Amino acid sequence: MDRDSIKKMQIKKLSAALKRAEKIPFLRERIRERRIGGVSDLGDVAKLPFTTKKDLINAFPFGALAVPLNRVLRIHTSSGSTNKPVTTFYTKRDLAIWSELMARGLACAGARRGDVFQNTTSQGFFTGGLGLIQGAERLGLTVVPLGSANPEKQLEVMGNFGVTVFHAIPSFALRMMEMFEASNGLRASLKIRIGILGAEPWTKETRRKIETSLGIGAFNNYGLAEVGGPGVAIECPQKSGLHVWEDHFLMEVVDPTTGEPLEEEEEGELVITPLDREAMPILRYRTGDLTKIIDGKCECGRTHRRIEWIRGRIDDMFKVRGVGVYPSTIEKIIASHKESNGNFLIVLSGVDDITVKMEVSSSAWSNKETVERIRNSVFEEIKDATLLRTIVEVCPPGALPRQEGKAKRLIDQRRL
């Protein structure tokens, strides 16, 4: 679809989404306060009120529901970092669109009928569970719905059923790397060729390490429960940014402080308006994720615009001695070293001391000169990137704690 047709579709859908959003009490109040009568072009989106995570938490459990409960076929929640999670609802039509978006994303990454798909994540409340499965089924893949299990079991099942495509969080792919290194011939017994990875922060440097070690194509997948779950954006084989499915989502990038719209190629906070949702038609959701819109056409031929990899979340940034640092900055440096297995931990202690712990491969750990070279190199690279002097600890494989869910990369023990 050409860009003009996409824009016309977005204007029409935005007008309908605004009417549906008026059925949500807190949005209806804000729309009336602003005396918004309607939208006639995409620039009018800036007049609409924002929705924040706090709004949705305060609305728990049914305050953001725009249809009668008897029209809701499924309820999911976010993982939730507070006492109350974010609840997200789906009508029959919402589920059909979600399945279509997930099928589109899997196909975009190269999955085809005949592939065997395994989902390694929880298939309960987490939207990355059933959402991926229903998309894989919609595309016609053979689905192995194992769900969350330890890496040993996951790899055993992959081998038993000839799995070719899997979905996981990036830290799980790093666990697979460890097992490949510790076991002779394990990789040769598997048929995996594509990994769909997302739901936690990672970097292109970590992706390169995963692809090289596992011998697969790894694709960054983006979405969040608040706007419907995964299926918002994904990489194509060109891997030059994530295509946002603009026929279903209107995206903006705004200044995180002022909320004012930014131009393409300017980094800011990603804001998403789902254009088709019935059960939970929120407006201008502030994701808290930092990125930018990539200008220009993609060589794959898709006309949906792209966003750059998420650099981090606004609330992920930590300050040490007045310097703001994102964990992704540290991750890029660590993952760029071939001896690293990708696992690291940032520990803040004392008043403003920062220790970076990183694991290396068994062969690197056995060589004291290599360990010292890596320690010095990482120290200098972090200092160049952040202006901070850090304590760098090089550790053997398995020394840092592992989590079954999303990886924890920062521990703040400071006396603030």
N, C-alpha and C positions, 0 to 999 in steps of 0.2 A: 504494500500500500504506500502511495506517495505521501510526502509530508503534509501537503495541503489536506488530503483526505483524512489523515490521522487527526489533524487539528480540528477539522469540522466535526469529526466524530467525538472528540474530547469535549468540545463546547456543548454539543447536544447532551452528552452523558453527564457533564458537570451540572447542567441545569436540572436534570432529573435527580442527581445525587443530592443537590441542595434541598429539593422538596422532601426527599426521604429523610434527610438529616434533621428536618424540623420535627420529626417524630421523637427525637431524643431530647428529653427535657432540658438538659444543660445547654445543648446546642441551640434549641429553639429560643431560649432566653437570650443568648448572645446574638443570634441572627436578628431578633426583634430590636434589641438595643442598638444595633448598627443600621437598622432600617434598610435592610438589604431586600430589594424587590425581586432580584433575579440576576442572571449573568448573560452577557451577550458576546463576550470574547474571553480568551484565556487570561488576558490581563486583569480581568475582574476577580480572579481567584485571590489576589492580594487583599481584597476587601473582606474576604470571608474569615471567620474566627479560626484560630488554631485549636487543635485538640492535643492535650498532653497526656503523658502516662499517669500523672497525678489525677487528672480528670477521670480516667478509666478505673483507677484504683478506688477513688472515692465513690464511683458508680457501682461498685461490686455489690451484689452479683448481677442484677438485671437492669441497672440504671442506664446502660448504653444500648439496650435492646429496643429496636424500632418496630418490631412486629409482635403479634401475640405469641406466647410461648408455644402454643400448639402448632405453629408453623416452623418451629426450630427442630431440625433433625439431629443436630449434633452440637455439643458444647466442648470447647477446648479452653485451656488456660496457658498463660506463659509460665516459665519456670518460676518467676517471681522472686525478687530480692527483698521483698518486704513481707509483712504478715499477711497481706492480701495480694493475690495474683491478679493479673489482668485476664478478664474473661472475654472470649470471642465466640460468636454464635454463627450458625450456618443454616440457611433454608435449603430446600432441595435445589433451587437454582444456584445458590452460592456454592454448594458442593460440586455441582456440575461444572461451573466455571473454574473452580479450584482444580478439579481433575484435569481440565483442558489445559490450564496454565502449567501444571506439573508435567503433563505429557509433552507439551511444547518445549519445556526446559530440558527434559531428558533427551528429546530428539535433537535439540540444538547442540547438546554435548556429544552427539553421535550415537546414542542408543537406538537400536532398531529391533523390529520383530525378529525373534530368534535369540535375542539376548536373554540371559538369566540374571535377574536383579535381586540383590539382597540388601535389606535395610538393617543397619546395625544399631539403630537408635530406638529408644523407647516408643512403643505404639499405644501409649495411654493418652494423657492430656497433651503431651508435647506435639505441636503441630507438624514437626518434622518426621513424625512416625507414619500415621495413617495418610497424611497428605501425600507423601512420596509414594506410598503403596497404591493409592487410588490413581495417581498419575501414571505409574508404571503399568497398571492394569489397563488404563484407558489407551495407552500406546500399544498394548498388545504384548508386553514383555512377560516372561515367565517369572513369577514373583516367589521369592523365599522370604517369608515374613518372620525372620528369627527374632528381631527386636534386640533389646539390650542383653548382652552376654559378655563373658570375658573374651579377650582376644584369641585365646587358644580355641575356644568353642567356635567363634566366628570363622576362623581360618579353616577349622575342620569342616564346617558346613559348606564353606566356599569350595573346598576341594571335592566334597562328596557330590555336589550338585552342579559342578562346572560353572560357577558364577562368573559372569563376565563384566557386570556393572554393579557397583555398590554405592551406598550413600552412608556417610559417616561425618562426625565432627573431625577437624584436622588433627587434633591430638590423638584420636584413635589411629589415624594413618601413621603417626609417629610411633605408636606402639607396635604396629605391624612391621615397621622398619626394624625395630629392635629385635623382633622375633626372627625376621629374615636373617639378620646378622648372626644371631645365636644358633641358627639351625642350618645345616648343610642341605641344600636341595629343596627347601620348602617352597621357594618362589617357583621353581620349575614344575611343581605339582599343581599350580593354580592357573586359571585361564583369565583372570581379571585383566581388563584393558582400560576401563574407565572408572574414575572415582568422582562422585559428586560430593563436594565437601563444603560445609558452611556451619552456621549457628554459633560460631565463636570466632574471635579475632584471629587472623593469621596474615601472613605476608607472601609476596611473590617469591621471596627468597626461600621460605619454607616450602612453598609449592614446588620449586625446582628440586629441592632436596628429596621430597616425597616422590616426584616423578622419576628421578634418576634411580632411587633405591628400589622402588616397587615396579618400575618398568611399565608405568601406566600413564594415561593422560588424566590430569587432575583439574577439575573445573570448579571455579568459585560460584556458589549459589547463594542468593540473598533473599531474605524475606523476614517478616516478623509477625507474631501472632496478632498484634493490634490491627493490622490491615488485611489479615486473612491467612497469614502463615508464609512458608516458603512458596516461591512461585512469582515473586515480584521481579526478579532479575537474575540472569545467569550469563556466563561466558559462552561465546561461540568458539569454534576451533581456531579463530584468529587470536584469541586470548588478548584482545586489546581493549579491555573494559567489559563491563557487564551490561547487556542489553536489558533495559527496563521495558516491560510489555505495556507500551503506552496506550494501547486500546482499552486497557483495564485500569491503569494507574496514571494519575497526573502527578508529575514530580516537579519539585522546586528545590533550589538550594538557597538558603537564607543566611544572613548574618546571625550567628548564635546569640549575640547580645541584643541586637536591635530587632531582629525578626524581619528585617528588610530584605527583599529579593536580591540575589547577586547575579552577575552575568555568567555565561558559560565560561568554563575554565577557571572560575574563582572558587576556592575551597570554602565550604561552609557546612551548615547543618542540612541534612536531607529531610525534606518534608514531602509526605505522600498523601494524596487523596484517592482512596479507592473509588472507582467510577461506577461500579456495578453492584456493590453489595446491598443486599436487602435487609438482612437481620441486623447489621451493625454499620450503617452508612456514615462513618465519621468524616470530618472535614480536616484537611491540612494537618495531618498527624506529624508532630515533631519527633522524629526518630531518635534524636540525640547522636546520630552517626555522622561523622565528618567525611565528606567526599566532594567531588566536583563533577559537573556534567562535561563529558568529552565532546568537543566540537568536531564536526566533519563526519564523512561517511565511513562505514566499516567495510572492509574488503569482502566480507562474507555476503554482502548484498542486502542484509536486513536493514530496514529503514527506521526501526525503533532506536532511539538514541541510547547512548551508553553512559554509565557512571564509572568513575575510577574506583579501585579497591577502597574499601572503608579504611581510612587511616587510623581510626580509633573512635571511641565514644567520648563525648564531651566530658562525662563524669569519670572516664578512665584516667585522665591526666592527673599526675601527681606532681607536687612541687618539692624540690630539694634545694635549699639555699636560694630560694627565690626563682629557680629555674623550672619551668614547666616541661614535663617529659611524658611522652606516651609510651607504654610498653612496646608498641610496634616498632619504635625506633631501636630499642634494645634487641628485639627479635630479629630485625633485618641484619644487624651486625653479627649476631651469633649464628644465624642460619647461613650466612655467606661463607662461613668456614667449613670446608669439606669434612673436617674431623668431628664437627658437632653432630649430635644425633637429633638436634632440634629442641631438646628439653632444657628449659631454663627457669630460674626463679629469681625475682627481685625482692630483696629484704631491706626494708627501711627500719633503722633502729637508732638508739641514742637520741640525740637532738635532731641530727640531719645526716646520719651516716647511711650510705647506700652500698649494699653488697649484691653483686650479680653472680649467681651460681649457674654454671652451665655444664652439661654432660658432654663427654666426647666418646668416641667409639673405643672398643676394647684395645684395638691396635694402637691408637693414639695414646691412651692412658698408660700403656706399658712402656712408653718412651718418655723419660723425664725431660729430655731436651724439647720434645714436641709440646709437652704440657706447658713448659715455661714460655716457649715461643707463642703459643696460643694465648696464654694469660697476658703477656705483654702487648700483643697485637690488639686483643679485645679492649684492654685498658685504654690504649691510645685512640682507638676508633670511637669508643664511647666518649672520651674526652673531646675529640674533634667534633662530634655530632651534637654534644649537649653542653660542653664547657665544664663538665663535672668530673672530678676525680673520684673513682669508685674502687671498691675492693672486689677484685675478680677472683672467684674460686672455681677452678677447673675440677670436675668430679667424674668418677667412673660411671659407666652406664648403670642405671637403676638406683643411683644414690638419691635422687630427688623423689618426693612423694608423687604418686599417680592417683588421679581421680577417675571414677567410673564415668562421670559426666564431663561437663566442660572443665578444661584445665584452669587451675588457679595459678596465675603468673606473678602476683604481687602480694606480699605480706607486709603490712605497715605496723611496726611495733614501736614507733617513736613516742617519746614523752612530749606530747604537744600541749 
